[in-house]
Structure formats: structure tokens, C-alpha cells
């Protein structure tokens, strides 16, 4: 429902913008013709202006008019393509997308897809909360296989519900080779079109560009 409303508002806004541009162009063109007529009527009959000068003025205005109309057409096509792409991704809602974003912990494990450096001899998973505070650091296997973060502290106490970010730090001895955000699976709750981009709103409110998603899975099949 929210997707349909967003698409309708976007279409209405684009239509209104195009109509406004056309009205402005029409008004400006009429003003230009009136000024040109007055200029012709009040020219010196003993020293009339060259007719080619009028032709240049008309051609220049026509070029500007066509450029504005072309820009409006391109903007409308871009908005239409974005809306179409958003509609196609409506089926993603309810599925889990894999992307480098914060994951929402609600007591259920979060699936993380690490990508450690091949030359690493030790790999750590660093967990930070929504405020950027480190809440956990633990060693994980030197593998790109998915792992499950249970959200449990060293004393067995579960972490509070909320958004958590995961960084995979690869070491060679004491040297840090790579420190990068890990991809996590998060539930897609909404699809939006903003600034010509399709954005997925994930569980917990985190947003990610659809182009950043590298995998999609149906949680009912797990």
C-alpha cells in the first residue's frame, strides 16, 4: 500500500512540474513575440534592422525552449524508470537482503557474511551498537562462510534489542590488513524511491540502496 501511494505521489509531482514548465515556456514565448513585435514597429524606417537579426533571436529562443522541454522529458523518463524498478522490487518485501548495513537484533540470531583477507592469519568480528560503541570483539574462522551472531555476552546475558554493526578485521601478525563492514541479512520492510534511487528500508529502520544488495533469501525456507 505504501509503495502504491509513493508511486502515485511521485507521478503527480512529475506531472505538475512538467505542466508548470510548459506554462512558463508558453508565457515567456508570448512575451518574447510581443517584445519582438514592438521592436519591429518602432525601428527607424531609414535604418531598419537586418531581418537576419530577428531570425537569430527566434532561433536562439527556440533552442532554449527545446532544451527545457528535453530536460523535462528526460526527468519524466527517469522518474518512470525509477518507479518501474521500485514496483518490480515490491516482491522483495518480506525477504531478507544481504548488504553492508547494520542488522536489527530482536533476540534471534543475525546471519553475517564475512569476507576476510586471504593472507590473514587471524580474523576478528567487532560489534558496535547504534551509538558506535564497541560492545563485543571475538575471533572468528578465517573463512567466507556465513556465521550466526547470537547476540549473547560473555556471561550469557543477551544484548538489548536494537541495531548492531559488524566489522571484520583481518590481521597478519599484529598488522591490520583489512577492517571493513560485514554484510548481514536483514528483513526488507519497505521499498522507496528517493532522488532517482530505489532504497530498501530494512527491519529496524536502516536503509540501503537496492544496488548494494548482493543476495536475497526467503526466511520461510530456512
C-alpha positions in Angstrom: 0.0 0.0 0.0 2.8 2.4 0.9 4.5 1.5 -2.4 1.5 2.5 -4.4 1.0 5.7 -2.6 4.6 6.7 -3.1 4.4 5.9 -6.8 1.2 8.0 -7.2 2.7 11.0 -5.4 5.8 10.8 -7.5 3.8 10.6 -10.7 1.6 13.5 -9.7 4.6 15.6 -8.7 6.3 15.0 -12.0 3.2 15.8 -14.0 2.7 19.0 -12.1 6.3 20.0 -12.6 6.1 19.3 -16.4 2.8 21.3 -16.7 4.4 24.3 -14.8 7.4 24.2 -17.1 5.3 24.2 -20.2 3.2 27.1 -18.9 6.3 29.1 -18.1 7.7 28.4 -21.6 4.4 29.4 -23.3 4.2 32.6 -21.3 7.8 33.5 -22.0 7.4 32.8 -25.7 4.3 35.1 -25.9 6.2 37.8 -24.1 9.2 37.4 -26.4 6.9 37.7 -29.5 5.3 40.9 -28.1 8.7 42.4 -27.5 9.9 41.4 -30.9 6.7 43.0 -32.5 7.2 46.2 -30.6 10.9 46.3 -31.6 9.9 45.9 -35.3 7.1 48.5 -35.1 9.4 51.1 -33.5 12.5 50.6 -35.6 14.0 53.5 -37.6 12.4 53.3 -41.1 15.6 55.0 -42.5 17.8 52.4 -40.8 15.8 49.2 -40.4 17.2 46.3 -38.5 18.6 43.4 -40.6 15.9 40.7 -40.9 18.6 38.1 -40.2 18.9 39.6 -36.7 15.3 38.7 -36.0 15.9 35.2 -37.3 18.8 34.7 -34.9 16.7 35.9 -32.0 13.9 33.5 -32.9 16.3 30.6 -33.4 18.0 31.3 -30.1 14.8 31.3 -28.2 13.6 28.1 -30.0 16.8 26.3 -28.9 16.3 27.3 -25.3 12.7 26.2 -25.5 13.7 22.8 -26.9 16.4 22.3 -24.3 13.9 22.9 -21.4 11.4 20.6 -23.0 14.1 17.9 -23.5 15.2 18.2 -19.8 11.6 17.8 -18.7 11.2 14.7 -20.9 14.4 13.2 -19.5 13.3 13.9 -15.9 9.9 12.3 -16.6 11.5 9.2 -18.2 14.0 8.9 -15.3 11.2 9.1 -12.7 9.2 6.5 -14.7 12.1 4.1 -14.8 12.7 4.5 -11.0 9.0 3.9 -10.3 9.0 0.8 -12.5 12.1 -0.6 -10.8 10.6 0.1 -7.4 7.4 -1.8 -8.4 9.4 -4.8 -9.6 11.2 -4.9 -6.2 7.9 -4.9 -4.3 8.3 -8.7 -4.2 11.4 -8.2 -2.1 9.3 -7.0 0.9 9.3 -9.8 3.5 12.5 -11.4 2.2 16.0 -10.9 3.7 18.5 -8.9 1.8 22.3 -9.2 2.2 24.0 -5.8 2.3 26.7 -3.9 4.3 24.3 -2.4 6.8 23.5 -2.6 10.5 21.4 -5.6 11.5 18.5 -5.5 13.8 18.7 -7.8 16.8 15.4 -8.9 18.4 16.6 -12.0 20.2 17.0 -14.0 17.0 20.5 -14.7 15.6 21.8 -12.4 12.8 23.4 -14.0 9.8 26.7 -12.4 8.9 28.7 -12.9 5.7 32.4 -12.1 6.5 34.9 -11.6 3.7 38.3 -11.8 5.4 41.6 -11.2 3.7 43.1 -14.3 2.1 46.5 -13.5 3.7 45.1 -13.1 7.2 46.3 -15.4 10.0 43.7 -14.1 12.4 40.2 -12.6 12.0 38.1 -10.8 14.5 34.4 -9.7 14.5 33.9 -6.3 16.1 30.3 -5.5 17.1 29.2 -1.9 17.8 25.8 -0.6 18.9 23.7 2.1 17.4 25.8 4.8 19.2 29.0 3.5 17.7 30.2 1.9 21.0 32.1 -1.4 20.8 30.1 -4.0 22.6 31.9 -7.2 21.6 35.1 -8.4 19.9 35.7 -12.1 19.2 37.8 -14.2 16.9 36.0 -15.9 14.1 37.2 -18.6 11.5 39.3 -17.4 8.5 36.5 -18.2 6.1 33.9 -16.5 4.0 31.2 -18.9 5.2 28.2 -17.2 6.9 28.2 -17.2 10.6 25.4 -16.7 13.1 25.7 -13.9 15.8 23.7 -15.0 18.7 23.7 -11.6 20.5 24.9 -13.0 23.8 27.5 -11.5 26.1 30.4 -13.4 27.8 28.3 -14.1 30.9 25.4 -15.4 28.8 23.3 -12.3 29.1 21.6 -11.4 25.7 22.1 -7.9 24.3 19.3 -5.4 24.2 17.1 -5.3 21.1 18.4 -2.7 18.5 20.7 -2.1 15.6 24.2 -3.5 15.6 27.0 -3.1 13.1 29.6 -5.7 12.3 33.2 -5.1 11.2 35.5 -7.9 10.1 39.2 -7.1 11.0 41.8 -9.2 9.2 45.3 -9.5 10.8 48.7 -10.6 9.7 50.5 -10.9 13.0 49.7 -7.6 14.7 49.2 -5.7 11.4 45.7 -4.9 10.3 45.2 -5.9 6.7 41.6 -5.1 6.3 38.9 -3.5 8.5 35.6 -3.4 6.7 31.9 -3.6 7.3 30.5 -7.1 7.0 27.3 -7.9 5.0 24.3 -9.0 7.1 20.9 -10.5 6.2 18.1 -8.1 7.1 14.4 -8.2 6.5 13.1 -5.9 3.8 10.1 -3.9 5.1 9.6 -1.2 2.5 10.7 0.0 -0.9 11.1 3.7 -1.6 12.1 6.0 -4.5 14.3 8.9 -3.4 16.5 11.1 -5.6 16.2 8.8 -8.5 17.4 5.8 -6.5 15.5 2.8 -5.2 16.0 2.4 -1.5 15.2 -0.6 0.7 14.0 0.1 4.3 15.1 -2.8 6.5 14.0 -4.1 9.8 15.0 -1.6 12.5 14.8 1.4 10.1 18.2 1.0 8.3 18.1 2.0 4.6 20.3 0.7 1.8 20.4 1.2 -2.0 19.0 -1.7 -3.9 22.2 -1.7 -5.9 24.2 -2.6 -2.8 22.2 -5.8 -2.2 24.3 -8.9 -3.1 21.8 -11.7 -2.2 18.2 -12.3 -1.3 16.6 -15.1 0.6 13.2 -16.3 1.7 13.3 -16.7 5.5 10.4 -19.2 5.4 12.6 -21.6 3.5 15.4 -21.6 6.1 
